[in-house]
Amino acid sequence: MKFRRINPFRQGRDRDARSLAMPFTGEARIPDRTDVVVIGGGIGGLTTALHLREVGLRVTLCEKGVVGGEQTSRSMGWVTSLGDGPGRVDLSLASAALWDGYARDCGPALTFRRDGVLLACQTEAEVERFQAWIDRHDAAGGSSILRGAALAQRLGGTVPQGTIAGACQAEAGLVDPAAIAAVLAGLATARGAIVVQNCAVRGIERSAGRISAVLTEQGPIKAAAVVLAGGVWSRRFARSLGIDLPLLTARSTLARTGPVSNGPAGCGALPVAGWNALTDGSYLVGRNDATAPLTADSFRLFRQFLPALREMGDSVALTIDRDLIASFLARRRSPLDRPGPFEAVRLLANTGDPQGAETLCRDLAQAIPAFASTHIVCAWGGVIDVTPDRVPILGETSSAPGIYLCTGFSAHGLAMAPAAGRLIADQIAGRVPLVDPSPFSMERFANRAQRTHNGM
Ligand SMILES: Cc1cc2nc3c(=O)[nH]c(=O)nc-3n(C[C@H](O)[C@H](O)[C@H](O)COP(=O)(O)OP(=O)(O)OC[C@H]3O[C@@H](n4cnc5c(N)ncnc54)[C@H](O)[C@@H]3O)c2cc1C
């Protein structure tokens, strides 16, 4: 962990931004009544809406901006489980099959390609760790350790200096992040979901201890269950319900290159950067690091996040900017009868680091010569929601019956959200859940704090 650029006026802070997402043109108004309201039209909310329709429930999804506008469209597009730890791996493995199903149902509009992922190894210890993961989780799934010619072939012809092997999950998938939300919103709508954009949810109304309505900027919707899939906004929304969600934010920069010939296959990462080969010959590229802005919540949640910060080492840098002061000044509760914080920022993103993207392209070209022939076409930033153990928080909370959480994907939402959405739908419908829900419960944080308190 290190500090970087302690400059209160620096660019790069979080702000209302331009959408990179393919537009979803379906227009809808809120209904008077529904079975479930989903808050948020990112990958978490959309997959939940799809699986709720599958179990026959009426569902209305409210998105304060445009579907996919925040993290989902600004991401790298990897759909892989390779190297995932306990809990996450079950969701990622189950999600890959669900992505196949969405791709079948959406046709060519949804490009989910199983072109594989390659994670470069610099030491034999890393190779051993990946081999142990493969033996345990994916021995039959086509994952293997590549060396020599096989490795060079995946990397476009040469093996960069310092790389001794690569862990390859041949069946890992990739998507075009800009397109997925609009396409899945179209599928959900075709199956009967109501997807309303530019419709912020301000709060929840309860009567006799149960949810009675969801209050949106367009008016109330009567409903008995709510799924909170608000990405980086989930902590703020949950606080108004008395739920203290342990979520902080991190920022990352991505860029799109021009066409590259004979570049690396599929998606992958070297120590210097990661990539996703798009179908038109261009690449999404980004460094494997992030910055974490200090905010009032960083101090409130410091103890819970300290182990994660230590583990991530230099791959995360703490920054201070104007958002620190703003976070202390922000109102903790807003009146529900007038526009509030969710309407004030329709699309939260980060300016990113365009100059850093140019350097990244040069660094990448040193490792993989194919990138020497291209340039950066555009660069952007994204703001990611992160939990202390980087495992999402899913399911109903004991403190707020009827509220289901689907959030905290910690930079792996494309890989995990389909199974997460299915799990939430299973829980609401009272079906046997697709995967064991216990690793994802909100209560795990309380139990951990209790164990620490008891010296266990
Ligand atoms: C640079 C970058 C690279 C990434 N690369 C990958 C990758 O390769 N693979 C991978 O698996 N993951 C990746 N991720 C992470 C992935 O993008 C996220 O985990 C995932 O998109 C989170 O989905 P979500 O639905 O939870 O949140 P979001 O996509 O952020 O959606 C939440 C939505 O909720 C809406 N909302 C919030 N509050 C309200 C409200 N009160 N009323 C109405 N709407 C509301 C917001 O407007 C937003 O659209 C990356 C992320 C970034 C930023």
The ligand as a Gaussian input file, in Angstrom:
#p B3LYP/6-31G(d) Opt

LIG

0 1
 C      -12.022000      -0.429000     -15.103000
 C      -12.833000      -1.633000     -14.712000
 C      -12.490000      -2.890000     -15.215000
 C      -13.257000      -4.009000     -14.851000
 N      -13.003000      -5.212000     -15.446000
 C      -13.764000      -6.294000     -15.142000
 C      -13.567000      -7.533000     -15.803000
 O      -12.757000      -7.662000     -16.708000
 N      -14.330000      -8.604000     -15.429000
 C      -15.267000      -8.498000     -14.439000
 O      -15.897000      -9.514000     -14.112000
 N      -15.523000      -7.316000     -13.839000
 C      -14.783000      -6.212000     -14.169000
 N      -15.023000      -5.016000     -13.568000
 C      -16.022000      -4.956000     -12.521000
 C      -17.435000      -4.952000     -13.070000
 O      -17.555000      -3.941000     -14.054000
 C      -18.375000      -4.670000     -11.902000
 O      -18.129000      -5.593000     -10.846000
 C      -19.829000      -4.807000     -12.325000
 O      -20.091000      -4.065000     -13.491000
 C      -20.713000      -4.321000     -11.189000
 O      -22.044000      -4.377000     -11.629000
 P      -23.166000      -3.725000     -10.727000
 O      -24.448000      -3.975000     -11.417000
 O      -23.007000      -4.208000      -9.330000
 O      -22.804000      -2.171000     -10.673000
 P      -22.914000      -1.039000     -11.795000
 O      -22.596000      -1.533000     -13.146000
 O      -22.103000       0.094000     -11.290000
 O      -24.455000      -0.670000     -11.780000
 C      -25.094000      -0.106000     -10.648000
 C      -26.200000       0.789000     -11.196000
 O      -27.070000       1.165000     -10.124000
 C      -27.566000       2.452000     -10.429000
 N      -28.095000       3.030000      -9.188000
 C      -27.430000       3.225000      -8.031000
 N      -28.257000       3.758000      -7.093000
 C      -29.458000       3.898000      -7.675000
 C      -30.714000       4.415000      -7.229000
 N      -30.888000       4.877000      -5.984000
 N      -31.761000       4.423000      -8.095000
 C      -31.612000       3.928000      -9.353000
 N      -30.436000       3.455000      -9.830000
 C      -29.374000       3.439000      -9.005000
 C      -26.337000       3.177000     -10.976000
 O      -26.688000       4.305000     -11.731000
 C      -25.661000       2.085000     -11.790000
 O      -26.011000       2.142000     -13.160000
 C      -14.333000      -3.875000     -13.931000
 C      -14.670000      -2.605000     -13.443000
 C      -13.958000      -1.483000     -13.852000
 C      -14.405000      -0.131000     -13.380000

